[in-house]
């Protein structure tokens, strides 16, 4: 299956593939590699039908799982920072 490097950083050193993937380069990867790389939607996009199918499956899995614990922790930290901002604004 094929993926395209769409990273705003350009060329990417991808340890999983043991290579550098140039900007806009389309690469051929295994199903397992695609599942890992497509979790980085800012860096890789599906470039053929099988890859698009895997990307859709991954999105469906993420939607079904809902927010994970680390996201919740970050939201709590943001809420605390927001509360601090409110205190500073009221002074």
ZAVEX-856984 format. One record per atom (N, C-alpha, C, O): residue in three letters; x, y, z. Coordinates in pm, whole numbers, padded with zeros to 5 digits, always signed. Example, Ala and Ser with C-alpha at 12.3 -4.5 7.8 and 13.67 -1.06 7.14 Angstrom:
! residues 2
ALA+01319-00569+00780
ALA+01230-00450+00780
ALA+01320-00330+00780
ALA+01424-00332+00846
SER+01285-00225+00708
SER+01367-00106+00714
SER+01290+00003+00787
SER+01341+00114+00804
//
This chain:
! residues 91
UNK+00083-00117+00000
UNK+00000+00000+00000
UNK+00087+00123+00000
UNK+00206+00116+00034
UNK+00029+00236-00038
UNK+00108+00356-00060
UNK+00065+00470+00032
UNK-00054+00492+00055
UNK+00165+00542+00084
UNK+00143+00660+00166
UNK+00225+00775+00108
UNK+00327+00754+00043
UNK+00177+00897+00133
UNK+00247+01016+00084
UNK+00291+01100+00203
UNK+00214+01121+00297
UNK+00415+01147+00198
UNK+00468+01237+00300
UNK+00412+01377+00273
UNK+00443+01440+00172
UNK+00327+01424+00365
UNK+00269+01558+00353
UNK+00317+01648+00467
UNK+00257+01753+00492
UNK+00423+01609+00534
UNK+00472+01683+00649
UNK+00509+01826+00611
UNK+00574+01848+00509
UNK+00467+01923+00693
UNK+00508+02061+00667
UNK+00659+02081+00688
UNK+00715+02183+00648
UNK+00723+01984+00752
UNK+00867+01992+00775
UNK+00949+01946+00655
UNK+01070+01964+00651
UNK+00882+01886+00556
UNK+00953+01835+00438
UNK+00998+01693+00457
UNK+00919+01607+00499
UNK+01124+01666+00427
UNK+01178+01531+00439
UNK+01173+01484+00584
UNK+01198+01561+00677
UNK+01139+01356+00602
UNK+01130+01298+00736
UNK+01220+01176+00748
UNK+01220+01089+00661
UNK+01297+01170+00857
UNK+01372+01050+00890
UNK+01274+00959+00963
UNK+01226+00992+01071
UNK+01245+00843+00903
UNK+01143+00753+00957
UNK+01213+00625+01007
UNK+01239+00534+00928
UNK+01243+00618+01137
UNK+01312+00500+01190
UNK+01238+00369+01162
UNK+01302+00267+01138
UNK+01106+00372+01163
UNK+01028+00252+01135
UNK+01065+00192+01000
UNK+01066+00070+00983
UNK+01095+00279+00904
UNK+01129+00234+00769
UNK+01280+00231+00745
UNK+01327+00184+00641
UNK+01355+00283+00841
UNK+01501+00291+00829
UNK+01542+00368+00703
UNK+01632+00326+00629
UNK+01474+00481+00680
UNK+01504+00562+00562
UNK+01453+00704+00584
UNK+01379+00732+00678
UNK+01494+00793+00495
UNK+01442+00929+00491
UNK+01338+00933+00379
UNK+01365+00891+00267
UNK+01221+00984+00412
UNK+01115+00999+00313
UNK+01110+01146+00273
UNK+01084+01232+00357
UNK+01135+01173+00148
UNK+01141+01310+00098
UNK+01001+01374+00099
UNK+00900+01305+00101
UNK+00999+01506+00097
UNK+00873+01580+00091
UNK+00794+01539-00033
UNK+00850+01529-00142
UNK+00665+01515-00014
UNK+00573+01478-00122
UNK+00602+01339-00183
UNK+00538+01301-00281
UNK+00697+01266-00127
UNK+00730+01133-00179
UNK+00620+01033-00144
UNK+00564+01035-00034
UNK+00589+00947-00240
UNK+00494+00838-00217
UNK+00577+00712-00195
UNK+00663+00677-00276
UNK+00548+00643-00084
UNK+00624+00524-00047
UNK+00531+00403-00039
UNK+00411+00416-00018
UNK+00590+00286-00056
UNK+00517+00160-00041
UNK+00553+00101+00094
UNK+00670+00086+00127
UNK+00450+00067+00173
UNK+00469+00013+00307
UNK+00381-00109+00328
UNK+00289-00135+00251
UNK+00410-00183+00434
UNK+00327-00297+00473
UNK+00202-00245+00545
UNK+00195-00128+00582
UNK+00106-00332+00566
UNK-00015-00296+00640
UNK+00020-00247+00781
UNK-00032-00145+00825
UNK+00108-00319+00849
UNK+00146-00282+00985
UNK+00215-00146+00989
UNK+00187-00064+01076
UNK+00304-00121+00894
UNK+00372+00008+00887
UNK+00271+00119+00860
UNK+00280+00227+00919
UNK+00177+00093+00771
UNK+00074+00193+00739
UNK-00007+00227+00863
UNK-00037+00344+00886
UNK-00042+00127+00943
UNK-00121+00152+01064
UNK-00047+00245+01160
UNK-00110+00328+01227
UNK+00083+00232+01168
UNK+00161+00318+01257
UNK+00175+00458+01197
UNK+00152+00558+01265
UNK+00211+00466+01071
UNK+00237+00596+01009
UNK+00110+00679+00990
UNK+00114+00801+00998
UNK-00002+00613+00966
UNK-00127+00687+00946
UNK-00183+00743+01077
UNK-00279+00819+01075
UNK-00122+00706+01189
UNK-00158+00769+01317
UNK-00098+00909+01327
UNK-00120+00981+01425
UNK-00021+00947+01224
UNK+00041+01080+01216
UNK-00018+01153+01095
UNK+00050+01173+00995
UNK-00145+01193+01104
UNK-00211+01251+00987
UNK-00152+01382+00938
UNK-00179+01423+00825
UNK-00072+01449+01019
UNK-00006+01570+00973
UNK+00119+01539+00892
UNK+00174+01627+00825
UNK+00163+01413+00897
UNK+00284+01374+00825
UNK+00258+01283+00705
UNK+00327+01293+00604
UNK+00159+01196+00716
UNK+00134+01099+00609
UNK-00014+01092+00575
UNK-00100+01101+00663
UNK-00042+01077+00446
UNK-00179+01056+00402
UNK-00182+00933+00313
UNK-00084+00900+00247
UNK-00296+00864+00311
UNK-00308+00746+00224
UNK-00301+00789+00078
UNK-00355+00893+00039
UNK-00233+00707-00003
UNK-00217+00741-00145
UNK-00278+00636-00237
UNK-00264+00645-00359
UNK-00344+00536-00181
UNK-00415+00438-00262
UNK-00534+00384-00183
UNK-00549+00414-00064
UNK-00617+00307-00247
UNK-00741+00260-00185
UNK-00718+00177-00059
UNK-00786+00200+00041
UNK-00624+00080-00059
UNK-00602+00002+00066
UNK-00558+00090+00183
UNK-00601+00069+00297
UNK-00474+00188+00155
UNK-00429+00278+00262
UNK-00544+00365+00311
UNK-00554+00392+00431
UNK-00632+00409+00220
UNK-00748+00489+00260
UNK-00840+00406+00349
UNK-00900+00459+00443
UNK-00852+00278+00321
UNK-00934+00189+00402
UNK-00877+00177+00543
UNK-00952+00182+00641
UNK-00747+00161+00554
UNK-00684+00151+00686
UNK-00701+00283+00762
UNK-00730+00282+00881
UNK-00683+00396+00692
UNK-00699+00526+00758
UNK-00841+00542+00811
UNK-00860+00593+00921
UNK-00940+00499+00735
UNK-01079+00506+00779
UNK-01102+00417+00901
UNK-01170+00456+00995
UNK-01044+00298+00899
UNK-01055+00207+01015
UNK-00994+00270+01139
UNK-01051+00262+01248
UNK-00877+00332+01123
UNK-00810+00394+01238
UNK-00894+00509+01294
UNK-00906+00523+01416
UNK-00952+00591+01206
UNK-01038+00701+01252
UNK-01160+00647+01326
UNK-01200+00701+01429
UNK-01218+00539+01274
UNK-01335+00479+01340
UNK-01297+00425+01478
UNK-01374+00441+01573
UNK-01181+00362+01489
UNK-01135+00310+01618
UNK-01115+00424+01717
UNK-01155+00413+01833
UNK-01055+00534+01672
UNK-01031+00647+01761
UNK-01162+00711+01803
UNK-01177+00749+01919
UNK-01258+00722+01712
UNK-01388+00779+01745
UNK-01461+00691+01845
UNK-01526+00742+01936
UNK-01451+00559+01830
UNK-01518+00465+01919
UNK-01456+00467+02059
UNK-01526+00452+02159
UNK-01324+00485+02066
UNK-01254+00485+02195
UNK-01280+00613+02273
UNK-01276+00612+02396
UNK-01307+00721+02205
UNK-01325+00849+02272
UNK-01191+00903+02318
UNK-01086+00849+02282
UNK-01194+01009+02397
UNK-01068+01067+02443
UNK-00993+00972+02536
UNK-01053+00907+02622
UNK-00864+00965+02516
UNK-00781+00879+02600
UNK-00737+00955+02723
UNK-00750+01078+02729
UNK-00685+00885+02822
UNK-00644+00945+02949
UNK-00548+01062+02932
UNK-00569+01165+02996
UNK-00443+01052+02848
UNK-00352+01166+02837
UNK-00423+01293+02791
UNK-00390+01402+02837
UNK-00521+01281+02702
UNK-00595+01399+02659
UNK-00672+01459+02775
UNK-00677+01581+02791
UNK-00731+01373+02856
UNK-00804+01420+02972
UNK-00713+01493+03069
UNK-00751+01595+03126
UNK-00593+01440+03088
UNK-00498+01504+03177
UNK-00460+01641+03124
UNK-00449+01737+03201
UNK-00438+01650+02993
UNK-00402+01778+02933
UNK-00516+01878+02950
UNK-00493+01996+02974
UNK-00639+01830+02936
UNK-00753+01920+02951
UNK-00759+01972+03095
UNK-00789+02089+03117
UNK-00732+01885+03193
UNK-00732+01928+03332
UNK-00626+02034+03354
UNK-00651+02133+03423
UNK-00508+02015+03298
UNK-00400+02112+03312
UNK-00441+02244+03248
UNK-00413+02351+03303
UNK-00507+02237+03134
UNK-00554+02358+03067
UNK-00659+02429+03148
UNK-00662+02552+03152
UNK-00746+02353+03214
UNK-00850+02414+03297
UNK-00786+02487+03415
UNK-00831+02596+03452
UNK-00683+02428+03474
UNK-00614+02494+03584
UNK-00548+02622+03537
UNK-00555+02724+03605
UNK-00485+02618+03420
UNK-00420+02737+03366
UNK-00525+02843+03336
UNK-00502+02961+03359
UNK-00639+02799+03285
UNK-00747+02893+03256
UNK-00798+02959+03382
UNK-00829+03078+03382
UNK-00806+02883+03492
UNK-00852+02938+03618
UNK-00753+03043+03668
UNK-00793+03146+03722
UNK-00625+03017+03649
UNK-00522+03113+03688
UNK-00533+03240+03605
UNK-00515+03350+03657
UNK-00563+03225+03478
UNK-00578+03340+03390
UNK-00696+03425+03435
UNK-00690+03548+03430
UNK-00802+03359+03478
UNK-00922+03431+03522
UNK-00892+03511+03646
UNK-00935+03626+03658
UNK-00818+03452+03740
UNK-00781+03525+03862
UNK-00701+03648+03828
UNK-00725+03756+03882
UNK-00603+03631+03737
UNK-00519+03745+03698
UNK-00599+03854+03630
UNK-00571+03972+03647
UNK-00700+03815+03554
UNK-00781+03913+03481
UNK-00871+03992+03576
UNK-00904+04107+03548
UNK-00911+03930+03688
UNK-01003+03998+03778
UNK-00934+04095+03872
UNK-00999+04176+03938
UNK-00802+04088+03877
UNK-00728+04178+03970
UNK-00717+04316+03914
UNK-00658+04404+03978
//
